[in-house]
């Protein structure tokens, strides 16, 4: 990014929900850690180059210890001879906040802060700003607000920056990575068949190493998503739409700076590898901040039995009965079996003749999932089904994590910007239209915006019921995979998942909007049939977004299912067969 073309600010998002659990365990071992160590290694390679080019660096790699990371960066700068001002943002860590009891097993408790602290640091001349838990989009709203002088009431501008930040936050997912129609980025459509020229096609079309996206932010909050010239991948309305739908829910995208209205977003082609984002409207943020809580939920173990050839179902029943009998004396609290029929009849390769029987156990006691499970599985090797073997030797079990969300009053969180000279500035919460009155900031100088205002000044925008297009006229249909006409992108938010589905023509939208209802979605994905499913309609994007509550149990760290972050849920949906109008095919 530093060498590919002009750049004002380089951002880095390091904090997934799972990452904070990992950093929390690191901090238990060494209180001086708790930040993303990989960031320092990356910075050592490019700090001098960034300083020479005047590029600011903003990253949330501080994790649980942004002050510690800031000091480590200063030491690195002295070592490499770079003259840079380093600042950090803190106040998100509420684990030991007086008056709050999160429970004895909670490892981390971090509020999602906005970009105002980052903006305060940049306005004070910082070259590098590291933070703890801020929203992913805050890495863009902060620099944009500092550059253009936006205030907290500039809601539409901030909302535009939030949308741009959401598109950037997952890097190459906006430039062709993880993209449903990836084969169209090659010269030919190999349709899953590995031709002898596939590597040449991948390399020539840039899919081998997609370039990272960048956003050209404008004073009115609009933006153009693009990438440096000559880099791989592609920026299209489709790639941006896919990322825009990623890990979102309804039309109100809540954040600590602003509530961005996703139903107002317009995406237009602005030339090769350029997509313009415009029309984004903003509302005041909610009066509370989300707090991510992580804790160790217990102990987990997994055994995968390989079943080969004939009588797969009978072999699975025998293995399950033998294991259940062995576990009867001390059965783990949770025992889950899954049979994946990956086998093919008359297979020419042994692996293609095999199915996988997966056993997952959980329990608060490590002994209940350790030797009791792994020992029992190994001891079946000579007395079980014919062809018995496992994908890997079972281990002693390992701890698993749980992610939960709580909410606190935004005005009670001590959001603080620590400037390059050590000055500490208290950053007030953004004004909320839902708060009847807002306490004044105290405990330090005020930075980053106006005094909070009451609800009479700023009002939420009404959410108009989406207008569905007229259905396609009746005509011949063909039974085919949904993915022939629709793209999808799916992901996780705590224990919930979302699947965004979009199409690329008005005719396809006229069909999809009426075909893929909530009940049809449940039919196509039976795994979600008994869970709460909500459908959101985005006509301007020709897209639907489905949220599924509870699919992922207690979050990614609990590994509740085969695909623990629901990353491939959308591709499963695209593979399901539906009756598609032939005019669309």
N, C-alpha and C positions, 0 to 999 in steps of 0.2 A: 504493500500500500504506500510506503514511503518513497519508493523508487519509481512507481508506475506512472505518476502524474501529480498534478497539484493537489494539495490537501491542506486544510486548515486544522482539523481536529481528527485524531485517530482514537476510536473508542474500542473498548474490549469488555465483553460480558462474560463473567466467569462463574456466576452464582446460580446454578440450577438448584432446585429444592434438595436434591440428593447431595450436592456439594456441601451445603451447610452442615449436614449430618457428618460428613467426612471431616470437615474442618473442626467440628465440635469434638470429635474423638481425638483429633490431633492436639487440640488445645488441652485436653485432659492429660495427655502425655507430656506436653511442654507448653506452659502458659505463654511463652514468648512467640509461639507460632499462631496458627489460626487464620493465616492468609494464604493465597494461592502462590505457592513457591515457583510454579512454572512461569508466572508473570515476570519474576526477576530474571530468570534465564533468558526469556525473550527480550526483555528490556536491555540486557547487557549487549545484545547484538545490535541494537538500533537506537540506543539513547543518544549517542553522539550525532547520528544522522538526523534524528528528529530535532535536536537542538540547533544544528546547522541550518536546517530548512525552516525553522520557526513553527514547527507543527506541535500543537498542544496534544497531550495524551490524557484521556479520561477513561478510567476503568474501575469496576467494582471489585477488583481482585483483593481489596483489603479484607473482605470476608468478615471474620470476627475480630480482626485486629488491624484496622486501617492505620492507626498511629504507628504500630510496629512496622508495617510495610512502608509507610512514608519515611521512617528513619532508615530502613534498609535501602531505600532508593537514594537517599542523601549520601549514604556511604558508598553506594555504587557510583554515583555521579562524581564523588571526589576521586574514586579510584580510576575512572576513565577520563577524568578531566573535563566533564561537561558542566557548564554553569547554568543550572536550571533551578527554578523555584518550585518547591514541592509543597503541596497542601493536601489536606485530607478532610473527609466529612465523617462525622460520627454522631451518635445519639440513637442509632437504630437498635443497638443491643440492649434489650430490656430484661435479660435473664436475671440479673441481680438488682433490678430497679426496686427501690424501697416501696413497700406497700403492695407488691405484686407477687402472687404465689402461683407459679405455673405447674407445680407438682415436682416431687423429688426426682423423677426419672427424666425430666426434660433436659436435653443437652444444649439446645439453642432456642432463643426467643428473639426474633428480629423483626422490627417494624419495616414495612416497605416505604422508604422515604422518596420524595420527589427530587426534581432537579434544581431547586432553589439554592441549596447549599453548594452544589457544583458551580452554579452561576456566580455566587458570591466569591468563591475561590478564584475563578477565572477573572472576574472584575478586579481582583486585588493583584493580578499579575502572575498568577501561578502558571507554570508551564506543564506541570503534571498534577493531576488530581486523582486521588484514589479514595474509594468509598467502601463502606460496608454494604448492607442490604439496601439498595435502592431499586426502584422498578427498572426493568430493562430499558424502557423508553426514556428514563431520566438521563441516561447517558447522552441523549440527543437534545432533550428539552433544555437541560442546563446550559450547554454551550450555545444553543440557539438564542436563549433568553439573554445570555451575557453579551453575545455579539450584536443583537439588534436592540437591546435595551427594553425588552418586553417586561411588563409588570404582571402581577398575578391576575389582574382582571382582563388581560388580553387572551380571552378564552379560546377564540377561534384560531389564533396564531399558535397557541400552545397545543391545541388539539391537532393541528396539522403536523407539528413536530412530533407529537406522540405517535401518530400513524407512521411517519417516516422512521421513527425509532423502532417501532414494532417490526417494520419491514427489514431493517438492518440487523436486528438483534441476533438472529441466527446465522449471520454470515452468508455462506454460499447457498443456503436454502432459497435466497432471492435471485440467484443467478443461474438456476438450472439444477442445483443439487436437490435430491429428494423430490423430483418433479415427475408427476404422473406421465406426461407426454415426452419423456426424455429421449425416446427413440427418434423424435422429430429433429433433435439437435445433431443427428448424424446425417451423412450424405444419403444413406439408404435406410430403409425400414427393415432391420433384420428380424424383427418380431420374435425375439427370444432365441433364434437359432444362431449359434456361434460360428459365423463364417470366418474364412481364412483372412478376410480383410477387416475384421472387426476392430482390431487394435489400431489399424491405420485410420478407420473411420472415427473412432473415439478420440484419437490424438488430433486429427485434422480439425474436428469440429469443436475442440476445446473442452470436451466433457471429462478428460483425464484430470484436469486441474482447473475447475471454474475459478474465475476471478472473484475477488470479494466486492460486495456492493458498496456504493457510496451514495450519499444524498446531497444534492445541491439544494440547500434551504434558502427560501426567499423571505423578504421582510414581512409579507402577508401570511406566512405560515405554509404556503404551498411548497412543493418540493418536486424535484426530478430524481428518480432512482436511476442510476447508471453504474458504470464500472470503468476502470482505466482502459484506455485503448490498447488493443493487442492482447488482453487477458482472455482466458477461456470462459466457457459458459455462455449464457445469454440472459439479457434482461428484456422480458416481454410482459405484456399485460397479464398473460397467464402465470408467469413465475411470480409476479408481484401479487396477483390475486391469491395464489396458493399460500404465500407467506402471510398475507393480510388476514386470512381466515384461520391461521394456525393458533391454537390455544386461546381462542376467543369464545365468547358466548353470545349474548344478546346485543342489541344495537348500542347499548351504553357500555363503553369500555372504561371502567372506573379506574381512576388513578389519583395520587395525592396532589398532583398539579392541576388536573383538569379531568373532566369526564368527556372523552372523545366519542362523538356520535358516528359509529361505523356505517350507519344507514345513510349518511350524507356524503360518503367518500366517492369521488369520481376518479377513475383511472383512464388515461388516454395515451395513445401511442405518440411519442414526441420525437420519433426518429429511430435509427438503428441503436439498439441497446439503451433506449431512453424511454422511461414511462413517467408521465406527469401525474402527481397526486394533487387534487384541488377540491375545493368545495367543502372541506371538513369543518363542521361546526362543533363548538365546544360548550359544555355546561360546567357549572361549579363542581368541584370534587365533593365527595361525601364527607361528612364531619368526622368520620373515623378512619383510622389507618388499619390495614390488614397486618397481622403479625403472624409470621411463619414459625411454628413450633415443631421441633424435631426431638425425637426420643428413641431410645432402643426399645422396640416392642417385644422382643423375646429372641428365641433361637430358632433357626431354620435349617433343614437339611433336605437334600434332593437326591433321588436315585432314578436313573433312566434305564429301564430294561429294554433290550433289543429283541424283538420278536421277528423271526425270519421264516418265510415260506408259507406252508399250509397251516390251517387251523389257528389263525391269528387270534380270533376271539376266544377260543378255548385256552390257548396259551396265556392270554391276558387274565382270564378267570382263575387259572391255576396259580399264577404268580401273585395275584392279589389275595387269594384265599390263604396262601402260605405265609405271606407277609402279615396279613391281618392276624393270623393265629400267633405268629411270633411276637406281635406287639400287644397282645391281649393283656399281659400282666401289667404293663405300664404304657397304655395307649397315649400318644401325644394329644394335646388339646385339639389340634386341627390336623386332619389327615385328608389329603386330596389326591385323587387319581385322575389321570387323563390319558386316553389312548389316541394317539395320532396315527391314522391309517395312511402312512406314506408309502406303503408297499404296492408293487405292481405285479400282476400275474405274469408268469412265464418270463421273468426278468433276466436279462443277459448279464447284469451286474448285481452282485450280492446285496449291496447297499440299497438298490432299487427294489429288492424283494423283502425289505425289512420295514417294520413298523416300530413305533416307540411308545412304551408304556411308562409314563412319568409319575413318580410318587413324590409329593411334597408334604413335609410335616413341619409343624410349628408348635412351640411350647415355651413357657417361661423358664423351664429347667433345661439347661444344656445337656444334661445326662439323658433326658427323655428323647432327644433327637440325635444323639451322638452314637455311641457304641450300640445302643439298643436297636438302632435302625440300620446303620452301616454294617454291623456285624451280622444281623439277620439276613441282609441281602446277600452278602458274600457267602454265607453258609448254605444258601440255596443253589450254589453253582453246580453241585453234583446230584441234587435231588429235585430239581425243578423241571421246567419245560425243556424239550429238546432244543439244542442250539443256544442254551442260556449264555448270555454275556451282557455286560453293561457298557454304556458309552464311556464311563470313567470310573475308577475306584471310588467308592463313596468315602466321604471325609467325616470329620468329627462334628460337623455342624458349624454354623456361623451366626453371629447376631444379625438381626434385620431391623430396619428403622421404620418409623412411623412419622408421617407429616400431617400436621393439623393446622387449621387456620383459626386465629382468634382476632378480636377487634378491640382497639383502644381509641379513646378520644384523641384526635389529631393534635389538639392544643396542649395535651399533657406530655407529648413526646419532645424531648430536648434535642431537636435537630440542630446540630452545631457545625459550623464551618471553621476549620482551623487553618488560618492563612499561612503563607510562606514565612512570615515573620513571627509566627506563634500566636498572633492575636486570635482570640476565640469570639466568634460572632454567633449569637443565637438566631436561628432562622425561624420566623413565625410560620405557622401553618397557613396554607392558602385559604382564602375566605370561602366559606361554604354557604350556599343558599339555604341549607337545611338547618343551620344553627341559628336559633333565635338571638343569641348573643354570644360573643366570642371574647374570652379573656385576653388581656394584653400579654404580649411576650414579656418574660422577665428572666433574670439570671444572666444577663449579658447584653451586649449591644445588639440592636436589631439590624438584620441584613436581608436583602433579597425580595422586598416587595412592600406594598402599602399596608396600612393598618387594616385588620380584618373589618369587613363590613357586614351589615345585616341582610336579611333575605329580601328586603324591598329593592335592593340594588341589582341583583342578578337572579334570574329565574331559569329553571330548567326549560328546555324546549319540549313541546309535546311530541310524543312518538305517534306518528300517523300510522294507522293500519296499512300494511304493505298492499299495494294494488297488484294483483296477479294478472298476467297477460291472458288474452283469450286463448283457450286450448287450441291445439292443432286440429284441423278437420280430420274426420275419420279417414283411414287409408290402410293399406297393407302394412303389416308389422313383421318383424323377424326376431326370433328368440336369440339373444346375443348378450355378451357381457356389457354391463352398464358403462364400463370404462372405455368402450369404443367411442362414446360421445361425451363423457363427463370425466373431469379430473377431480382429485380429492387430496386433502391434506389433513392428517389427524395428529392429535397430541394429548398431553396430560395437563391437568391442573389439580394437584392433590390427588384425591381419590376419584375425581371425575375425568371424563374424556370428552373430546369434541371431534367431530368429523365435519369439515367444510367440503362442500361439493359444488362445483361450478361448471358451466358450459360456455362455449365460445361463439355462439350465434344466437340471434333472436329466436329463430325457429326452434332450436334445441331448448331454449329457456321456456318457450311456450309449452313444450312437452314436460320438461323436468319439474317445473313448478307445480304441476298437477299430478304427476306420476309419483314423485318421491315424497309422499306424506309421512307423518310420524308413524302411522300404523304400517305402511309399506316398508319403512326403514326397519322396524322391528321384525317384520317377516323375513327380510333379506339377511339380517344379522340376528339369528335366534339367541345368541349369547346375551343380547341386551333386552330380550323380550319382556322380562319381568322387572326391569329397572326403569326409573323415571327418565323419559326422553322428551326433550323440548326442541321444537323446530323454530328457527329464526330465518326470515326471508329477507334477502338483500337484492332487490330488483336492479339497482344501479350496477351491481357486480355480476348479475345473472347467477346468483349463488344462494345456496341454502346452508345453514349451519346447524348441526345437531349436537346438543350437549346430553351426555349420559352420566347421570349421577351414580356413584358407587361402583362403577365397573372396575376400578383399579384398587379397590379395598382401601388401605390406609396410605396409598401413595406409592411412588416408584420404589422407594427403599424397602417396602414390604414384599415386593415381587409377588403380587397376588395372582398374576396370570402369566402365561407364556410370553406375551408381548407386554411387559410391565408398564411401559409408557404409552401404549396404544399408538405407536408410531406407524404400524402397518395396518391399523384398523380400516383406514380409508382405502387402502389397496385391496383388502379383503372385500369391501363393499363393491369396488369397481369390478371385481372378478365374478360377482353374482349375475346370473342371467335374468333378463327382463325382456318384455316384448317392446322392442324399439321400432318406431315408425321407419319404414324403409327410406323415406325421403331424407332422413337424417344420416343414413348409412351410405 
